Amino acid sequence: MLTLECPYCGVMADETELTAGGEAHLKRFGPGSSDEDFEAYLFERENPKGVHFERWRHSHGCGKWFHAARNTMTLEVYGTYPAQTSEPPVEIRNKISGIAPGWSWRLFK
Amino acid sequence: MKRYSAFAIAREALRFHTGWERAWRSPEPRRRYDVVIVGAGGHGLATAYYLGKNFGITNVAVIEKGWLGGGNTGRNTTIIRSNYLQDPSAAIYEKARSLYETLSQDLNYNVMFSPRGVIMLAQTHHEVRGYQRTAHANALQGVTTEWISPERVKELVPIIRLDGPRYPVMGGLWQARGGTARHDAVAWGYARACSAMGMDIIQKCEVTGVRTEGGKVRGVDTTKGPIDCGKLGIVVAGHSSHLAEMGGFRLPIESVALQALVSEPIKPCMDVVVMANTVHGYMSQSDKGEMVIGGGTDGFNNYTQRGSFHHIEETVRALIETFPMISRLKMLRQWGGIVDMTGDRSPILSKTPVEGVFVNCGWGTGGFKAIPGSGWAMAELMAKGHSPLTADFGLDRFREGRFIDESVAAGVAH
């Protein structure tokens, strides 16, 4: 079972206590944007084999949304961090580089 | 290719079975093919087969990073049905189901299609209304299904408990000509028929890149060297995003693990397929006597082909209420497959931004039942550039908002 630490309440939460919220750090395109941008924002996903940044909600706990950095090939969790950011924190990125050198995800390395 | 027949069995019995030939050749790849299909699962092999059979295109290679039929084709619960709500879905799934009826004769390979009937249980009032609606829709689509009473469910499935406190059985949607088939045999039968038409099936050959020139496909790079092609079909289920990335485009797909499990073999006790979508569980009995049980998907992106224990517990716990006699069964094996989920839970059979590259993916949790129809339609799309069966399943539907929303109709077990 996947276990993630909620960065808000500090609980080590089992997967059954959480709700997965899909890919993180999407840039929102709303009214007035092009059809291509809107489609990409709504539907197209990185869906990588490897490092993935994603949203989770501690739904059966404190209720907060947070982010997790995880590997979809090994299920290794690199860390969790609060949702009030538009990109993964440097310390998480450095930690991933230490474990999986050469990784990239969208514009992040 | 020597035909399989009763006579062949007698002939081989007389010479100690020394005359059976390999079902398909395993050649090294040539430098160029008219069509390269990536993925030798059911859908990829069926695509190749119907390219040859229906359109005479036989200069085809099917390349596979693992072994033939070793992905989701060998990992599903083998259920075949076509009782979908939306017209485009009913059309392609019913095409597939009807092709299954004669597939063994067509391929000269026993795929053990068993039209034993499929019941989808209604266990909430919402499901009662939903399945009655589906039965009406199916009547208009020419798909034979029927809304049946709880008493009729009990007749068909004597081991079922109708009055479970949490999940009472309030009726069911019955498709008498649905059923199961031998999943490996479907892949093997198509592979043998493709090989007999002169197509090359190249296993243990991983695609490492897609070569394009001026927006048009030129070929693929593989672990067995570069292969040129005129057209490229990407039929790789859960790994579609990975291949699309090589081609320089993205797909509206997320890959998650779907899991199943089987019990120890027991005497025959249930001769239909039962699906209980409220509790995310479905069950049938294999010819060996094992109860084959399918569960729900994980909610998060995952490429590990492993399941998770709490999903098994959830599925089995709920099924035990409806089938009390399975509570003492030991479970033998459990496994996971990586399924490709789209936003509307319907497949994608489409051209792509790269000219000459076609994708067939997004079958999500219900691809096995669709194999012959999917291959039939994909072959037509690749050969002619359009197909009535794929017209509604294009990538452009996401931009244009023309969803084929089966998740509303069928929930998880789709």
Interface residues (C-beta under 8 A of the other chain):
Chain A: M1 L2 D14 E15 T16 T19 A20 G22 E23 D35 E36 E39 A40 L42 F43 E44 R45 E46 N47 P48 K49 H52 E54 R70 T72 M73 T74 L75
Chain B: H239 S241 H242 R250 L251 P252 I253 E254 S255 D298 G299 F300 N301 N302 Y303 T304 R306 S308 F309 H310 G343 F398 R399
